[in-house]
Amino acid sequence: MNLTIYPRIYVGQTLALIKPDAIHKDEEIEDIILKSGFIILQKRRLQLSPEQCSDFYADLYGNVFYPVLTAFMSSGPIVAMALARDNAIAHWRSIIGPLDSMKARETHPDRLRAKYGTCKIENALHGSESFHAAEREIKFMFPNTVIEPFPSRESIEVYLNRYVNPTLLLGLTELCKHKPHNPCIWLADWLINNDPNKPKIYDGATVEEAEWQQIIYKQMYLFSTVIKYNDFPVLILCFVCFLVKFDQLHVLLLLWNWCSNAKKMFLSKYYSL
């Protein structure tokens, strides 16, 4: 039995900004991003106003370089990208290198800030520091984005056991019974046709209504003895509960089809059909 434990892969997102000083190298930088295993989920080219820059860097308010930073970021166009891959935040920050481009050229000369930036403010690129920062920054640049939190292993197992495995097991059982020539296509079609979340039609009525009709017919059978003894008030009272679920005429028509001609006369007298 193979007990190999494979590492868990987390697909994360981060925000990348190509700043005004490196905007002329945007295509070259995007090519490096794609070759590094990232997927560019969203991308836009824009120019921020000083007020928007102040909001984006609100957590840095109070620092000495804050006015210079907001003035620089609003001085020209930028490119904003939502990137995705495993461990996206740490991987992107590793690629761009230290914050100060001058120091990066000494310690990490192969990093992007060392290559495209000039100083601590004009450092060419931005990367989110944490998951919460990435969530806020991506929503700032792409307001309609929805970032889902990572589900836990336990919640995934509960979901699979409750909603996926029962249907899949039934489909695989039917697959073994039918033994089709193309099992993959057959199973795919079976899963589509037997989706438990898909509304089903049963002889012109929904499954729920069809089940209630079966209940009504069973009740009619159980109370057939009452019909034989002409105790119609008792029978009618037994169907009062169904008048809430179904249209009253619907139930009475079912009774009409069930009863004999003599009993129909009785129903016509009291319900004026």
Summary of the structure (lengths in Angstrom):
residues: 273
radius of gyration: 34.1
end to end distance: 72.0
largest distance: 104.6
contacts: 690
relative contact order: 0.09
helix: 58%
strand: 12%
